[in-house]
Amino acid sequence: MLSHKTDDAASQIAHFVTKGQIIQFNVQNELAVKALSGRLHPGEVQVIIGASELGIKEVILDDLHARNKAEQFDLNSIGTLGILRIAYKKGIIKDFKSDIAKLMNVDFRISPTLLQRILDDLN
């Protein structure tokens, strides 16, 4: 079931790339990527450096360390929960709690404090 959903998501992303609504970018400053690598995942580092190179101010990052590093680069970050919260408030998704439960079932780590804060905000 998860594989099928992953295939659907990949197909949708490919569609938006083809339409030019999502761009693929190769980071130019590989030295900066290497310098920041270590505690952060290489993909997170590439998002931060790539956004800086492109002059983008908003990035999607879940990891707290990556979000803190993004802030040092004057980047605003939002995570999966923030995106789901916005989608719920706009009526795009109907059952926020169910979607969170699905994420937790595939080992998505969620801070209980953050989750409670978001749930309080939605009520």
C-alpha positions as a Markdown table, in Angstrom:
| # | Residue | x | y | z |
|---|---|---|---|---|
| 1 | Met | 0.0 | 0.0 | 0.0 |
| 2 | Leu | 2.7 | 2.5 | 0.9 |
| 3 | Ser | 4.7 | 1.6 | -2.3 |
| 4 | His | 1.6 | 2.4 | -4.4 |
| 5 | Lys | 1.2 | 5.8 | -2.7 |
| 6 | Thr | 4.9 | 6.5 | -3.2 |
| 7 | Asp | 4.6 | 5.7 | -6.9 |
| 8 | Asp | 1.6 | 8.0 | -7.1 |
| 9 | Ala | 3.6 | 10.8 | -5.4 |
| 10 | Ala | 6.5 | 10.3 | -7.7 |
| 11 | Ser | 4.2 | 10.4 | -10.7 |
| 12 | Gln | 2.7 | 13.7 | -9.5 |
| 13 | Ile | 6.1 | 15.2 | -8.8 |
| 14 | Ala | 7.3 | 14.2 | -12.3 |
| 15 | His | 4.1 | 15.9 | -13.7 |
| 16 | Phe | 4.9 | 19.2 | -12.0 |
| 17 | Val | 8.5 | 19.0 | -13.0 |
| 18 | Thr | 7.5 | 18.5 | -16.6 |
| 19 | Lys | 5.1 | 21.5 | -16.3 |
| 20 | Gly | 7.9 | 23.6 | -14.9 |
| 21 | Gln | 6.1 | 24.1 | -11.6 |
| 22 | Ile | 8.8 | 22.2 | -9.7 |
| 23 | Ile | 12.4 | 22.8 | -10.7 |
| 24 | Gln | 15.3 | 20.4 | -10.3 |
| 25 | Phe | 18.5 | 22.3 | -9.3 |
| 26 | Asn | 22.0 | 21.1 | -8.8 |
| 27 | Val | 23.9 | 23.0 | -6.1 |
| 28 | Gln | 26.9 | 24.9 | -7.4 |
| 29 | Asn | 28.8 | 25.3 | -4.2 |
| 30 | Glu | 29.8 | 21.7 | -3.4 |
| 31 | Leu | 32.4 | 23.0 | -0.9 |
| 32 | Ala | 29.7 | 24.6 | 1.2 |
| 33 | Val | 27.7 | 21.3 | 1.0 |
| 34 | Lys | 30.7 | 19.4 | 2.3 |
| 35 | Ala | 31.4 | 22.0 | 5.0 |
| 36 | Leu | 27.9 | 21.7 | 6.4 |
| 37 | Ser | 27.7 | 17.9 | 6.0 |
| 38 | Gly | 28.0 | 15.8 | 9.1 |
| 39 | Arg | 25.0 | 16.1 | 11.5 |
| 40 | Leu | 22.6 | 17.0 | 8.6 |
| 41 | His | 21.5 | 14.7 | 5.8 |
| 42 | Pro | 23.1 | 15.6 | 2.5 |
| 43 | Gly | 19.7 | 16.4 | 1.0 |
| 44 | Glu | 18.9 | 18.9 | 3.8 |
| 45 | Val | 22.3 | 20.6 | 3.2 |
| 46 | Gln | 21.6 | 20.8 | -0.5 |
| 47 | Val | 18.2 | 22.4 | 0.2 |
| 48 | Ile | 19.8 | 25.0 | 2.4 |
| 49 | Ile | 22.7 | 25.8 | 0.0 |
| 50 | Gly | 20.5 | 25.6 | -3.1 |
| 51 | Ala | 17.9 | 28.0 | -1.6 |
| 52 | Ser | 20.7 | 30.4 | -0.8 |
| 53 | Glu | 22.1 | 30.2 | -4.3 |
| 54 | Leu | 18.7 | 30.7 | -5.9 |
| 55 | Gly | 17.6 | 33.5 | -3.6 |
| 56 | Ile | 14.7 | 31.4 | -2.2 |
| 57 | Lys | 13.6 | 32.4 | 1.3 |
| 58 | Glu | 11.3 | 29.5 | 2.1 |
| 59 | Val | 12.3 | 25.9 | 2.4 |
| 60 | Ile | 10.6 | 22.6 | 3.5 |
| 61 | Leu | 12.6 | 20.8 | 6.1 |
| 62 | Asp | 11.5 | 18.5 | 8.9 |
| 63 | Asp | 14.6 | 17.9 | 10.9 |
| 64 | Leu | 15.0 | 20.4 | 13.8 |
| 65 | His | 18.8 | 20.7 | 13.3 |
| 66 | Ala | 18.3 | 21.4 | 9.6 |
| 67 | Arg | 15.7 | 24.0 | 10.4 |
| 68 | Asn | 18.0 | 25.7 | 12.8 |
| 69 | Lys | 20.8 | 25.7 | 10.2 |
| 70 | Ala | 18.4 | 27.1 | 7.6 |
| 71 | Glu | 17.6 | 29.9 | 10.1 |
| 72 | Gln | 21.3 | 30.8 | 10.2 |
| 73 | Phe | 21.1 | 31.3 | 6.4 |
| 74 | Asp | 18.0 | 33.6 | 6.9 |
| 75 | Leu | 15.7 | 31.0 | 5.5 |
| 76 | Asn | 12.2 | 30.4 | 6.7 |
| 77 | Ser | 11.3 | 26.7 | 7.0 |
| 78 | Ile | 8.1 | 24.7 | 7.3 |
| 79 | Gly | 7.8 | 21.0 | 7.9 |
| 80 | Thr | 5.4 | 18.3 | 7.0 |
| 81 | Leu | 3.1 | 19.1 | 10.0 |
| 82 | Gly | 3.0 | 22.8 | 9.0 |
| 83 | Ile | 2.1 | 21.9 | 5.4 |
| 84 | Leu | -0.6 | 19.5 | 6.6 |
| 85 | Arg | -1.9 | 22.2 | 9.0 |
| 86 | Ile | -2.3 | 24.7 | 6.2 |
| 87 | Ala | -3.9 | 22.1 | 4.0 |
| 88 | Tyr | -6.4 | 21.2 | 6.7 |
| 89 | Lys | -7.2 | 24.9 | 7.3 |
| 90 | Lys | -7.8 | 25.4 | 3.6 |
| 91 | Gly | -10.1 | 22.3 | 3.5 |
| 92 | Ile | -7.7 | 20.3 | 1.2 |
| 93 | Ile | -7.5 | 17.5 | 3.8 |
| 94 | Lys | -10.4 | 16.6 | 6.0 |
| 95 | Asp | -9.0 | 14.5 | 8.8 |
| 96 | Phe | -5.8 | 16.0 | 10.2 |
| 97 | Lys | -5.5 | 13.5 | 13.1 |
| 98 | Ser | -6.0 | 10.5 | 10.8 |
| 99 | Asp | -3.2 | 11.8 | 8.5 |
| 100 | Ile | -0.9 | 12.3 | 11.4 |
| 101 | Ala | -1.6 | 8.8 | 12.6 |
| 102 | Lys | -0.7 | 7.5 | 9.1 |
| 103 | Leu | 2.6 | 9.3 | 9.3 |
| 104 | Met | 3.4 | 7.9 | 12.7 |
| 105 | Asn | 2.6 | 4.4 | 11.4 |
| 106 | Val | 5.5 | 4.7 | 8.9 |
| 107 | Asp | 7.9 | 5.9 | 11.6 |
| 108 | Phe | 7.6 | 9.6 | 11.0 |
| 109 | Arg | 8.9 | 11.2 | 14.2 |
| 110 | Ile | 6.7 | 13.9 | 15.7 |
| 111 | Ser | 7.5 | 15.8 | 18.9 |
| 112 | Pro | 4.5 | 15.3 | 21.2 |
| 113 | Thr | 4.8 | 18.9 | 22.3 |
| 114 | Leu | 4.7 | 20.2 | 18.7 |
| 115 | Leu | 1.8 | 17.9 | 17.9 |
| 116 | Gln | -0.2 | 19.1 | 20.9 |
| 117 | Arg | 0.5 | 22.7 | 20.0 |
| 118 | Ile | -0.8 | 22.2 | 16.4 |
| 119 | Leu | -3.8 | 20.3 | 17.6 |
| 120 | Asp | -4.6 | 23.1 | 20.1 |
| 121 | Asp | -4.3 | 25.6 | 17.3 |
| 122 | Leu | -6.7 | 23.7 | 15.1 |
| 123 | Asn | -9.4 | 23.5 | 17.8 |
